[in-house]
Amino acid sequence: MKKDIHPKYYQKTRVKCACGNSFTLGSTQEFIKTEICSKCHPFYTGKERALDTVGQVQKFRKRLEKKKQIKNARKSRK
């Protein structure tokens, strides 16, 4: 193996979740921020939680409404 081509490996990388949970693991980054971890993920908790990243739900609903309006306009023409 070539020397000095691999990134530095941190044995005690701190991971901080948006829910407040934090834990350590090994990684090439010194600190990691995440939105979801095993303490708050719906698969592990059994609770459904809406994750709205940058208004994706609102964008989808807006597109759905627009599609309904177009469909209704076509029906009214007939």
N, C-alpha and C positions, 0 to 999 in steps of 0.2 A: 504494500500500500504506500501511496505517496504521503509524505509528511506535510503538515501545514495546509491541507486543502479542506479539512473538515471543520465545521463550526464548533465552537466551544460547547461542551455538554455540561449542563447544570444539574447536579444531583438533587438539589432542593428547590425546584421551581415552585413558586407560590401561585396558585390558581384561585381567583376570586370571582364568584358568580354574582349576578345581579340580585339574587335572592338573599345574599349576605353570607352564604356558605363559602368556606375557603378550605383548601387542602393543598398538600404538597405532592409533587411527582417529579420525574426526571424529564428534561426537555432541553432543546437548544435555545430556548428563550428564558430569560431570568424571571419574568412576571407575565402572567396570562390573565386577561379579563374575558369572561364568557357570559352569555345571556342565560344559558340553561345548563344545569348540572343534574346529577342523579337525584338530588334532594328535591328538585322542583319540576323535573320533566314529567309530563302527564303519563307516560308509559310506566314509570316506576312508582308514581304516587297514586295512580288510579283516578286522579281528578283531572277534569278537562279544564284547560286554561287557554284563553285566546291570546296568541302571540301576534301582536300587530307591529310589524316592522315597517316603518316609514309609510304608514297609512295604506298598506296593501289591501286590507279588508275594505276600506272606503273606496279605493280605486276599482275593486272588483264590483262592489255594489253599484257604483256609478255606471260602469260598463253594462251591467245587467239591466239597469233602469233605461239606459239609452236603447238597448236592444228591444226592450218591451215597447218603448215609444215608437220605434221604427215599425215593429210588427203591428201595433195598433193602427198606425197611420196607413199601412198597406191594406189592412182589413177595411178601414173606413172608405178607401178609394173604390173598393169593389162594390 
